[in-house]
Structures are given as C-alpha cells and as structure tokens.
C-alpha cells in the first residue's frame, strides 16, 4: 500500500486526491493497489512513477501533466488517453 508524506503537498491537491468527491480520488485509489507505482512530492506537486519512469504530475490548481501514456492517466477527468 502506498503512503505519501503530505507535509509539503499543496492543500488544493490534498483535497482533490484524498476527499471522496475529489477529482483525483479515483487515481489515489488505483495508486494504492498497484505495487509498481511510486509517488513523491516535489515543489508541492505529486510526481507519479511506474517502474521508475515518470508518468504523471498532479498539481493543486494547474492542469495535470501527462508525461507518458499510462492506464493511470485514463482515470483523469476529461481524458481520453
């Protein structure tokens, strides 16, 4: 199960990720069960990696940055990757 030190995470991102009605909550739920995913907080943003390769960056107020196509990106709202 994935755990993240949220002390430096943007409060807007925390709400989007951890609250049940947050737009990224489905991503968080998927991340917790996929062992090949890791994540770190950098510059108040969440950087998500699959097998050591960055796939996605989530920010609180900015749009998510898709680095490489991944099934996790399909869980983003309004995304058809």
C-alpha positions in Angstrom: 0.0 0.0 0.0 1.3 3.4 -1.0 1.9 6.1 1.6 3.0 9.7 0.9 4.4 12.3 3.2 1.9 15.1 2.6 3.6 17.8 4.7 4.8 19.7 1.6 1.8 18.9 -0.7 -0.4 21.7 -1.9 -3.7 21.8 0.1 -5.7 22.1 -3.0 -4.1 18.9 -4.3 -4.7 17.1 -1.0 -8.4 17.8 -1.3 -8.6 16.7 -4.9 -6.7 13.5 -4.1 -7.9 12.3 -0.7 -11.5 13.5 -0.4 -14.1 11.1 -1.8 -15.6 13.7 -4.1 -12.2 15.0 -5.2 -11.5 14.8 -9.0 -8.3 12.8 -8.5 -9.6 10.4 -5.8 -10.0 7.5 -8.3 -6.3 7.9 -9.1 -5.4 7.7 -5.5 -7.5 4.5 -5.0 -5.8 2.9 -8.1 -2.3 4.0 -6.9 -2.8 2.3 -3.5 -3.3 -1.1 -5.1 -0.7 -1.1 -7.9 2.6 -2.1 -6.4 4.7 -0.9 -9.4 3.5 2.8 -8.8 5.5 5.1 -6.6 5.0 8.8 -5.9 6.9 11.7 -4.4 6.1 15.3 -3.5 8.3 17.9 -5.3 7.5 21.6 -5.4 4.1 20.9 -3.7 3.1 18.7 -6.7 2.7 14.9 -6.8 5.0 13.1 -9.2 3.9 9.6 -10.1 6.2 6.9 -11.4 5.5 3.4 -12.8 8.5 1.1 -12.6 10.8 4.1 -12.0 9.6 6.1 -15.1 7.6 9.3 -14.5 4.1 9.1 -16.0 2.1 11.9 -14.4 2.5 15.1 -12.4 -0.5 16.4 -10.4 -0.8 19.9 -9.1 -3.4 21.6 -7.0 -4.6 24.4 -9.3 -2.7 23.6 -12.5 -3.8 21.0 -15.0 -2.2 17.6 -14.7 0.9 17.0 -16.8 0.9 13.6 -18.6 4.5 12.7 -19.2 3.9 9.3 -20.8 0.8 7.3 -21.7 -0.3 5.0 -18.9 -3.5 3.3 -17.9 -3.5 5.5 -14.7 -3.9 8.6 -17.0 -7.3 7.2 -18.2 -8.7 7.9 -14.7 -8.1 11.7 -15.1 -11.3 13.6 -15.6 -11.9 14.6 -19.2 -9.1 12.5 -20.5 -9.2 10.0 -23.4 -5.6 8.8 -23.5 
